[in-house]
Amino acid sequence: MGSFGPFSCASHLPSHIHTQQGRLAVHSILSRFFSAAAAAARPLRDFQIFPTGREPPQRSGSAERGEMSYMRGDLLTKMRKLVKGLARPEPRWLKAMEEAPPVTFPRPEGKIKKIEFPEDVYVRKFNKKHPDSLYHDAIKISGFDPPPARVFAWRVLELKEQGVREDDAMAVADMEYRTQKKAKKKAYKELKEIARSEGKKPPPNPYPSAIKEIQAEEKKYVMDRLFNPKVIEIANKMKEERDKLRQDRAAGQW
């Protein structure tokens, strides 16, 4: 076999094929033949039917990523591209939809802006001035009472609508918050004394300490660490492993 496979037999080739120019011509013909055969073996999805005299569209970045151009857009845009590219017959509803296209809503450009309310500025100022009230934030979904910071901000906006200056409105709202807080603490103190005198459990504190609430949540785990045998056994094993690891490091075995 020569360089041209089954065509290399001298008895089947004309005399001029044996020259260098003839061999190059045969090589060119065979190259075009095998290229056409390879193109015919490609899947049909790589081919599109285009009218005469019309150039096929160039592949874009989305096409290289596997996203076809006709997959972008709404239903009307997709169907127009499919019909225009002769990929499918024109449906009966296309002309009616073109005459009365569906409503398109504008899409946001760039990053979506954060939703802010007019009172958010005063909420931040209130939390900065009264950091102890942060635990009153609306974290309890089942609660219906707004946090003090939100009540303060609403009061400031209400006073500003009445013509009061911003500084004066904030001072009045802050004074009302402090007065209400003192009244609630005083009422809770009286209720607690009444409950103790009657031998009953006192009502919950309207202004509990955030540290005490955290300690109450962690109390169960602290008690388990001190008195639960299973937890104590696990802790002792971890301590032994840690001591052994330190000894190995000191001995240079690590």
N, C-alpha and C positions, 0 to 999 in steps of 0.2 A: 504494500500500500504506500502511495506517495503522499504528498501534502494535500491532495485533493480527494482523498478517500476513494470511492468507487469510480471516479472520473479520471483516475491517474493511469489507467490502462492505456498503453500507447496504441493498441489496435483499434480502440473505439474513438480516438480523438483525431481530428484533422491534422494535417502536417504543420499548419501555421501555429497550432497550439503549443508546439514544443519550443517556440521562441520565448524570450523573456516577456515581450509585450503581450503575447497571447496568453501566457500564464496570468499576468496581472488582470487581463480582461475577464478571464474565467473566474478569478478570485473575487472580482467586483460583483459579477453576476451572482455567484453563490452567496456572497454576503448579503445582497439585497433579498435573495430568496429566503434565507434563514431568518432575516429580520422580519420579513412579512409573515413567515410561519409563526414566529414567536408572538407577533402582534395579534394574529388570529387566535392564538391560544389564551390570550388574556381574558379575564372575566368580563361579562357584558356590562357590569356596573361601571367599568372605567370608560365606557363609550357613551356618547350622546349624539343625537341626531340634530344636525344643524342645517338650515336652508342653504341653498347654493349661493356662493359669494359672501358668506358670513363666517368670520373667524371665530373659533371656539374661545370661550373666556379663559383668561389666565388664572392659574391657581393662586389663591391668596393664602395668608397665614392661617385662616380658619380652615381652609380646605386641606392644608398640610397637616393640621392637627386632627383631621378626620371629620370635621364639621362641614357639611355641604352647604353651599350658599342658599339653596332653596329651603333650608331648614330654619333660617332666620326670619323674624318678622311674624306678623299675625296671619290668620288663616287666608285672608284675601291676598296678601302679598305672596304667600307661599304658593297659592293656587295660580296666581298670575305667572309666576316664574316657571311653574311646571307646564302650564299650557303654552307659554311662549317658547319654551325649550322643546316642545313636542314630546314631552315625557308622558303626557296623558291627555285624553280628549277633554274638550271644554265642557264642564258641567252646565246644567241648565240654570243653576242659580247664580252663576258668575256675573252675568250682565246685570241682573237685578241687584246684586250686592255692590257692583261698581256704581250703579246709579244712586243707591242709598247705602253708603259704606257704614260699618259699625262705628260707634263712638270710640275714639282713642284718647286715653288720658296721658297727660305729660308725665314723663319720668323724671325723678330728681337727678340733677347733674352733680357728680362728685359725691362727697361724703354727706350723709344724712345729718342734718343739724339736730342738736339735742333739744328736746322739748323743755321749755322753761316757762314758768308762770310769773306774773308780775310780782307776787309776794316772795319769790325765791331769794331775792336780794336781802330782804329783811329777815328771812329765816336763817340765812348764813350769819348775819350780824347778831341775831339773838343767840345762836349756838356758840358764837365766839365769845359773847359776853357772859353767857350762862352755860359753860361746858358740862355742868352737872345735870343738865336737862336732856342730854343727848340720848339717854336710855329711854326717854319718853317717845322716841321716834316711832313712826307708824310701822312697826315690825310685826305686830299682831294682826293677822288678817281678820280675825273674828271680832276685833274691836271697832267700835263706831265713833269713839271720841277722838277728835283731832289732837295732835300733840300740841304742847304749849307754844312751841315755836311758830306753828302755823296759825294759832289763834292770835298770837302777838302780831304777826305780819298782816293778817286780815284787819286787825284793829287799826294798825298804822294806815293802811289803805283807806279805811273808812273815814278816819280823821282827815286825811289829805283831801278826800273828796268834799269834805265840809269846809275846806279852805285853810286848814291848819298847816303850818310849815312842817317840813319833814322832821327836823330835830325836835320840835315840840311834840309832834305826834308820837315819835319814838319814846320820848321821855314819859308821856302820859301812859302809853301802852305798857312800858316797863314798870311804872308805878302800880298800875292795876294788876300786873302779874305778881309783883312782890306782895301786894296786899292780899290777893287771893291765896297765895302760897302760905302766908302767915296764918290766915283764917283756917285753911285746911289743916295745918299742923296743930293749931290750937284745938280744933274740933276733934282731931284724932287723939290728942292727949286726953281730952275729957272722956271720949268713948272708951279709951283703954282703961282709965281709972274706974269707970262704971262697970266694965266687963270683969275687972279684977275683983271688985267688991261683990259682984254676983257670982263669982267663981266660974265665969265663962271664958271662952277663948276670945282674945281681942280681935277686932276686925283687921283686915290687911292695911298696911301702911300706904297712904296715897303717894308718899314720896320716899320709896325705899332706897337704900343705898345700893349702888351698882356693884360695889365690891362684895357686899353681903349676898346679893343675888348670885354672883358667880361662885362664891364659896358654898352656897346652898346647893348649886348644881354639881359641884365637885366633891361634896361631902360623901356621897355614896362610894366613889372610887377611892377616896382616902380611907374610909372605913374598911373596904375590901382589902386594901393593901396592908392594913394593920391586923385584921382579924380573920379574913377568909383563908382557910388552909391551902386551897388550890392556888390562889394568887401568891401566897407566901412561898409555896414550893417553886413556882415558876420564877419568882424574883430571886430566890436563893440559887437556882440553877444558872440564871443569867449572871449573878454575882460570881459564882465559881468559874464560869467560862471567861469572864472578864479578868479575874485574877490569874487564871492560867495563861491567858494571852499576854498579860503584862510580864509574867515570869519568862515566857518564851522570848519575848522581845529583849528582856534584860540579859538572857543567856545567849543571844545572838542567833537564835534558831529561826527567826522570822525573815 
